[in-house]
């Protein structure tokens, strides 16, 4: 036993044991990417819309059929369609 160790201490583990730190444990892709549908729905609803239907588009955007409560400046509750693009743009259509 080396002189620097106290009598009750355990000796260091043998150096022949190595740990692999080259790759992290496997995870599913669902854990790596956010749920863009729920994020899109939250963003649209934060603008005062009620989402009726949300549809993914081939270009990665989401198109939503929406309504808003009528107010004097917007009596019919327009616009009725909102598109959110992957770059963050939000386009409102009547």
MMTF fields as JSON, N, C-alpha, C and O atoms, coordinates in Angstrom:
{
  "mmtfVersion": "1.0.0",
  "mmtfProducer": "UNKNOWN",
  "numBonds": 375,
  "numAtoms": 376,
  "numGroups": 94,
  "numChains": 1,
  "numModels": 1,
  "chainsPerModel": [1],
  "groupsPerChain": [94],
  "chainIdList": ["A"],
  "bondAtomList": [4, 2, 8, 6, 12, 10, 16, 14, 20, 18, 24, 22, 28, 26, 32, 30, 36, 34, 40, 38, 44, 42, 48, 46, 52, 50, 56, 54, 60, 58, 64, 62, 68, 66, 72, 70, 76, 74, 80, 78, 84, 82, 88, 86, 92, 90, 96, 94, 100, 98, 104, 102, 108, 106, 112, 110, 116, 114, 120, 118, 124, 122, 128, 126, 132, 130, 136, 134, 140, 138, 144, 142, 148, 146, 152, 150, 156, 154, 160, 158, 164, 162, 168, 166, 172, 170, 176, 174, 180, 178, 184, 182, 188, 186, 192, 190, 196, 194, 200, 198, 204, 202, 208, 206, 212, 210, 216, 214, 220, 218, 224, 222, 228, 226, 232, 230, 236, 234, 240, 238, 244, 242, 248, 246, 252, 250, 256, 254, 260, 258, 264, 262, 268, 266, 272, 270, 276, 274, 280, 278, 284, 282, 288, 286, 292, 290, 296, 294, 300, 298, 304, 302, 308, 306, 312, 310, 316, 314, 320, 318, 324, 322, 328, 326, 332, 330, 336, 334, 340, 338, 344, 342, 348, 346, 352, 350, 356, 354, 360, 358, 364, 362, 368, 366, 372, 370],
  "bondOrderList": [1, 1, 1, 1, 1, 1, 1, 1, 1, 1, 1, 1, 1, 1, 1, 1, 1, 1, 1, 1, 1, 1, 1, 1, 1, 1, 1, 1, 1, 1, 1, 1, 1, 1, 1, 1, 1, 1, 1, 1, 1, 1, 1, 1, 1, 1, 1, 1, 1, 1, 1, 1, 1, 1, 1, 1, 1, 1, 1, 1, 1, 1, 1, 1, 1, 1, 1, 1, 1, 1, 1, 1, 1, 1, 1, 1, 1, 1, 1, 1, 1, 1, 1, 1, 1, 1, 1, 1, 1, 1, 1, 1, 1],
  "groupList": [{"groupName": "UNK", "atomNameList": ["N", "CA", "C", "O"], "elementList": ["N", "C", "C", "O"], "formalChargeList": [0, 0, 0, 0], "bondAtomList": [1, 0, 2, 1, 3, 2], "bondOrderList": [1, 1, 2], "singleLetterCode": "X", "chemCompType": "L-PEPTIDE LINKING"}],
  "groupTypeList": [0, 0, 0, 0, 0, 0, 0, 0, 0, 0, 0, 0, 0, 0, 0, 0, 0, 0, 0, 0, 0, 0, 0, 0, 0, 0, 0, 0, 0, 0, 0, 0, 0, 0, 0, 0, 0, 0, 0, 0, 0, 0, 0, 0, 0, 0, 0, 0, 0, 0, 0, 0, 0, 0, 0, 0, 0, 0, 0, 0, 0, 0, 0, 0, 0, 0, 0, 0, 0, 0, 0, 0, 0, 0, 0, 0, 0, 0, 0, 0, 0, 0, 0, 0, 0, 0, 0, 0, 0, 0, 0, 0, 0, 0],
  "groupIdList": [1, 2, 3, 4, 5, 6, 7, 8, 9, 10, 11, 12, 13, 14, 15, 16, 17, 18, 19, 20, 21, 22, 23, 24, 25, 26, 27, 28, 29, 30, 31, 32, 33, 34, 35, 36, 37, 38, 39, 40, 41, 42, 43, 44, 45, 46, 47, 48, 49, 50, 51, 52, 53, 54, 55, 56, 57, 58, 59, 60, 61, 62, 63, 64, 65, 66, 67, 68, 69, 70, 71, 72, 73, 74, 75, 76, 77, 78, 79, 80, 81, 82, 83, 84, 85, 86, 87, 88, 89, 90, 91, 92, 93, 94],
  "secStructList": [7, 7, 6, 6, 1, 7, 6, 6, 1, 7, 7, 7, 7, 7, 6, 6, 7, 7, 7, 7, 7, 1, 1, 7, 7, 7, 7, 7, 2, 2, 2, 2, 1, 7, 7, 2, 2, 2, 2, 2, 2, 2, 2, 2, 2, 2, 6, 6, 7, 3, 3, 3, 3, 3, 3, 3, 7, 6, 6, 1, 7, 3, 3, 3, 3, 3, 3, 7, 7, 7, 5, 6, 6, 5, 6, 6, 7, 7, 7, 7, 3, 3, 3, 3, 7, 6, 6, 1, 7, 3, 3, 3, 3, 7],
  "xCoordList": [0.851, 0.0, 0.898, 1.861, 0.581, 1.408, 1.313, 0.332, 2.32, 2.377, 1.316, 0.935, 0.813, -0.155, -1.58, -2.463, -1.833, -3.188, -3.414, -2.514, -4.627, -4.972, -5.287, -5.614, -5.198, -5.402, -6.794, -6.916, -7.855, -9.2, -9.559, -10.63, -8.712, -9.03, -8.821, -7.967, -9.597, -9.455, -8.38, -8.214, -7.67, -6.671, -7.367, -8.519, -6.697, -7.309, -7.598, -6.901, -8.623, -8.939, -7.804, -7.038, -7.698, -6.648, -6.828, -7.956, -5.734, -5.785, -6.218, -6.394, -6.389, -6.805, -8.278, -8.714, -9.059, -10.477, -10.573, -10.112, -11.171, -11.37, -12.838, -13.572, -13.254, -14.64, -14.699, -13.83, -15.72, -15.905, -16.685, -17.822, -16.106, -16.783, -16.922, -17.153, -16.789, -16.828, -18.234, -18.419, -19.232, -20.588, -21.567, -21.453, -22.553, -23.572, -24.561, -24.576, -25.375, -26.369, -27.367, -27.653, -27.885, -28.828, -30.144, -30.642, -30.699, -31.994, -32.85, -32.337, -34.136, -35.02, -34.975, -34.628, -35.325, -35.31, -36.362, -36.223, -37.4, -38.431, -37.92, -38.47, -36.889, -36.326, -35.407, -35.133, -34.928, -33.977, -34.653, -34.088, -35.84, -36.516, -37.81, -38.508, -38.14, -39.373, -40.598, -40.489, -41.736, -42.992, -43.413, -43.965, -43.148, -43.411, -44.893, -45.282, -45.737, -47.169, -47.674, -48.426, -47.273, -47.747, -47.134, -47.776, -45.886, -45.263, -45.98, -46.177, -46.371, -47.1, -48.46, -48.874, -49.16, -50.485, -50.363, -51.182, -49.364, -49.166, -48.891, -49.404, -48.077, -47.733, -48.97, -49.189, -49.776, -50.984, -51.973, -52.565, -52.156, -53.088, -52.617, -53.439, -51.303, -50.79, -51.123, -51.066, -51.472, -51.862, -53.365, -53.868, -54.089, -55.509, -56.418, -57.632, -55.885, -56.684, -57.118, -56.499, -58.194, -58.601, -58.341, -58.884, -57.522, -57.133, -58.211, -58.55, -58.746, -59.741, -59.076, -59.411, -58.134, -57.423, -56.019, -55.826, -55.039, -53.641, -53.115, -53.193, -52.571, -52.143, -50.689, -50.324, -49.838, -48.45, -48.392, -49.148, -47.504, -47.31, -46.01, -45.159, -45.847, -44.65, -43.37, -42.289, -43.466, -42.273, -41.844, -40.926, -42.499, -42.138, -42.965, -42.81, -43.844, -44.69, -45.948, -46.238, -46.68, -47.957, -49.034, -48.849, -50.162, -51.298, -52.417, -52.74, -52.997, -54.036, -55.306, -55.253, -56.44, -57.738, -58.065, -58.124, -58.277, -58.426, -59.618, -60.145, -60.034, -61.032, -60.568, -59.731, -61.124, -60.905, -62.26, -63.215, -62.341, -63.584, -63.801, -62.853, -65.038, -65.29, -65.143, -65.538, -64.568, -64.446, -64.846, -64.949, -65.074, -65.513, -64.575, -65.047, -63.285, -62.37, -62.251, -61.661, -62.812, -62.718, -64.047, -64.081, -65.149, -66.468, -66.677, -67.451, -66.036, -66.268, -65.279, -65.382, -64.352, -63.357, -62.314, -61.818, -61.964, -60.98, -59.584, -59.482, -58.505, -58.39, -58.76, -58.874, -58.943, -59.382, -58.309, -58.51, -57.166, -56.059, -54.747, -54.507, -53.913, -52.599, -51.585, -51.818, -50.454, -49.385, -48.137, -47.746, -47.509, -46.242, -45.167, -45.268, -44.132, -43.034, -41.908, -41.81, -41.047, -39.951, -38.988, -38.36, -38.867, -37.962, -38.59, -37.958, -39.852, -40.487, -41.501, -42.216, -41.577, -42.556, -43.968, -44.238, -44.869, -46.275, -47.087, -47.052, -47.823, -48.598, -50.084, -50.55, -50.822, -52.257, -52.995, -52.664, -54.0, -54.803, -56.269, -56.74, -57.0, -58.428, -59.253, -60.469],
  "yCoordList": [-1.173, 0.0, 1.238, 1.304, 2.243, 3.457, 4.234, 4.114, 5.015, 5.761, 6.844, 7.233, 7.356, 8.452, 7.987, 8.821, 6.677, 6.157, 5.903, 5.472, 6.179, 5.864, 4.376, 3.763, 3.775, 2.332, 1.854, 0.701, 2.682, 2.235, 2.491, 2.067, 3.166, 3.52, 2.339, 1.487, 2.296, 1.253, 1.644, 2.826, 0.683, 0.999, 1.409, 1.035, 2.161, 2.58, 1.367, 0.357, 1.456, 0.314, 0.065, 0.976, -1.16, -1.455, -0.614, -0.304, -0.252, 0.615, -0.127, 0.495, -1.43, -2.174, -1.969, -2.323, -1.403, -1.134, 0.21, 1.227, 0.209, 1.459, 1.626, 0.648, 2.846, 3.154, 3.732, 4.508, 3.354, 3.875, 5.178, 5.184, 6.261, 7.551, 8.072, 9.265, 7.208, 7.662, 7.901, 8.771, 7.177, 7.379, 7.437, 6.679, 8.364, 8.454, 7.305, 6.64, 7.064, 5.996, 6.29, 7.451, 5.257, 5.418, 5.995, 5.593, 6.944, 7.528, 7.553, 7.48, 7.653, 7.737, 9.149, 10.095, 9.295, 10.608, 11.526, 12.748, 10.956, 11.768, 12.578, 13.638, 12.108, 12.849, 13.972, 14.895, 13.916, 14.901, 16.102, 17.195, 15.928, 16.993, 17.366, 16.494, 18.67, 19.084, 18.721, 18.481, 18.684, 18.439, 19.747, 20.63, 19.866, 21.126, 21.413, 22.576, 20.382, 20.615, 21.349, 22.317, 20.904, 21.57, 22.963, 23.875, 23.123, 24.449, 25.408, 26.576, 24.925, 25.755, 26.136, 27.291, 25.153, 25.422, 26.471, 27.388, 26.344, 27.308, 28.703, 29.69, 28.787, 30.096, 30.763, 31.959, 29.996, 30.56, 30.986, 32.062, 30.158, 30.494, 31.696, 32.426, 31.916, 33.083, 34.386, 35.458, 34.309, 35.484, 35.751, 36.656, 34.969, 35.2, 34.348, 34.554, 33.412, 32.544, 31.281, 30.869, 30.682, 29.355, 28.433, 28.65, 27.413, 26.516, 25.46, 24.735, 25.381, 24.348, 23.111, 21.988, 23.311, 22.181, 22.636, 23.737, 21.776, 22.054, 20.962, 19.778, 21.367, 20.401, 20.648, 21.778, 19.596, 19.771, 19.864, 19.184, 20.699, 20.856, 20.179, 19.904, 19.907, 19.222, 20.035, 19.454, 21.356, 22.196, 22.406, 23.182, 21.724, 21.845, 22.864, 23.014, 23.568, 24.555, 23.875, 22.72, 24.628, 24.156, 25.129, 26.34, 24.631, 25.461, 25.18, 24.027, 26.246, 26.105, 26.81, 27.936, 26.166, 26.815, 27.338, 26.578, 28.656, 29.293, 30.235, 30.607, 30.614, 31.66, 32.545, 32.154, 33.729, 34.653, 35.141, 35.199, 35.489, 36.073, 37.406, 38.176, 37.698, 38.964, 40.146, 40.085, 41.215, 42.483, 43.574, 43.291, 44.805, 45.855, 46.06, 46.367, 45.901, 46.086, 44.848, 44.897, 43.734, 42.465, 41.728, 40.708, 42.221, 41.682, 40.227, 39.541, 39.731, 38.355, 37.37, 36.166, 37.855, 36.971, 36.526, 35.403, 37.387, 37.043, 37.34, 38.109, 36.82, 35.893, 34.473, 34.15, 33.634, 32.281, 31.236, 30.067, 31.621, 30.685, 31.332, 32.513, 30.543, 31.005, 29.948, 28.752, 30.392, 29.475, 29.858, 31.025, 28.868, 29.089, 28.328, 27.115, 29.046, 28.449, 28.024, 28.52, 27.097, 26.614, 27.719, 27.592, 28.795, 29.881, 30.842, 31.818, 30.568, 31.365, 32.376, 32.984, 32.57, 33.528, 33.029, 31.829, 33.98, 33.657, 34.495, 35.723, 33.842, 34.529, 34.315, 33.18, 35.42, 35.364, 35.622, 36.551, 34.791, 34.94, 35.08, 34.403, 35.957, 36.117, 34.934, 34.922],
  "zCoordList": [0.0, 0.0, 0.0, 0.764, -0.874, -0.915, 0.394, 1.127, 0.674, 1.928, 2.019, 3.123, 0.855, 0.882, 1.145, 1.347, 1.147, 1.374, 2.852, 3.573, 3.286, 4.667, 4.753, 3.736, 5.947, 6.07, 5.637, 5.221, 5.711, 5.35, 3.886, 3.453, 3.109, 1.729, 0.797, 1.041, -0.258, -1.261, -2.273, -2.576, -2.783, -3.807, -5.111, -5.33, -5.97, -7.231, -8.118, -8.023, -8.985, -9.851, -10.841, -11.154, -11.328, -12.295, -13.564, -13.95, -14.202, -15.375, -16.638, -17.685, -16.557, -17.742, -18.071, -19.166, -17.142, -17.397, -18.105, -17.587, -19.283, -20.026, -20.326, -20.468, -20.419, -20.745, -22.145, -22.543, -22.886, -24.23, -24.147, -23.675, -24.588, -24.599, -26.017, -26.215, -26.998, -28.379, -28.892, -29.743, -28.419, -28.928, -27.772, -26.809, -27.876, -26.83, -26.98, -28.016, -25.98, -26.086, -27.202, -27.493, -27.813, -28.915, -28.397, -27.345, -29.152, -28.813, -30.065, -31.182, -29.876, -31.031, -31.6, -30.892, -32.879, -33.503, -32.897, -32.953, -32.325, -31.704, -30.535, -30.234, -29.875, -28.755, -29.221, -28.453, -30.457, -30.951, -31.6, -31.594, -32.157, -32.88, -32.171, -31.654, -32.142, -31.466, -32.304, -33.506, -31.673, -32.367, -33.024, -32.369, -34.329, -35.015, -35.144, -35.255, -35.131, -35.223, -33.981, -34.099, -32.809, -31.599, -31.449, -30.928, -31.909, -31.859, -32.804, -32.468, -33.983, -34.941, -34.385, -34.474, -33.807, -33.228, -32.107, -32.032, -31.253, -30.161, -30.706, -30.179, -31.767, -32.336, -32.932, -32.734, -33.658, -34.267, -33.188, -33.282, -32.172, -31.102, -30.297, -29.743, -30.221, -29.5, -30.229, -29.626, -31.522, -32.296, -32.212, -32.877, -31.399, -31.191, -32.057, -32.046, -32.795, -33.659, -32.919, -31.938, -33.413, -32.994, -34.178, -35.261, -33.986, -35.07, -35.251, -34.316, -36.466, -36.788, -37.38, -37.005, -38.303, -38.911, -39.28, -39.796, -39.009, -39.283, -40.199, -39.871, -41.371, -42.381, -42.765, -43.089, -42.732, -43.181, -44.705, -45.399, -45.222, -46.665, -47.078, -46.232, -48.37, -48.864, -48.685, -48.595, -48.633, -48.497, -47.047, -46.781, -46.11, -44.697, -43.943, -42.731, -44.643, -43.974, -43.437, -43.748, -42.624, -42.074, -42.494, -42.368, -42.993, -43.368, -42.376, -42.09, -41.863, -40.848, -41.279, -41.773, -41.101, -41.234, -39.845, -38.878, -39.759, -38.456, -38.438, -39.486, -37.247, -37.046, -35.901, -35.088, -35.858, -34.748, -34.276, -35.052, -33.016, -32.528, -33.234, -33.392, -33.666, -34.346, -33.393, -32.229, -33.915, -33.201, -34.187, -35.381, -33.742, -34.673, -35.873, -36.968, -35.692, -36.82, -37.69, -38.77, -37.22, -37.943, -37.755, -37.066, -38.354, -38.04, -38.422, -37.754, -39.445, -39.861, -39.25, -39.481, -38.496, -37.909, -38.915, -38.825, -39.882, -40.917, -40.416, -39.461, -40.952, -42.074, -41.678, -40.496, -42.69, -42.415, -42.671, -42.341, -43.252, -43.472, -43.038, -43.288, -42.39, -41.956, -42.385, -42.209, -42.952, -43.331, -42.556, -42.532, -41.917, -41.208, -41.966, -42.148, -42.41, -43.168, -42.237, -41.114, -42.702, -41.843, -41.39, -40.339, -42.165, -41.776, -40.774, -40.37, -40.363, -39.327, -39.837, -39.04, -41.153, -41.682, -41.431, -41.478, -41.161, -40.943, -41.914, -41.85, -42.821, -43.842, -43.564, -43.468, -43.437, -43.18, -44.484, -45.22, -44.769, -45.991, -45.612, -44.699, -46.308, -46.002, -46.452, -46.264]
}
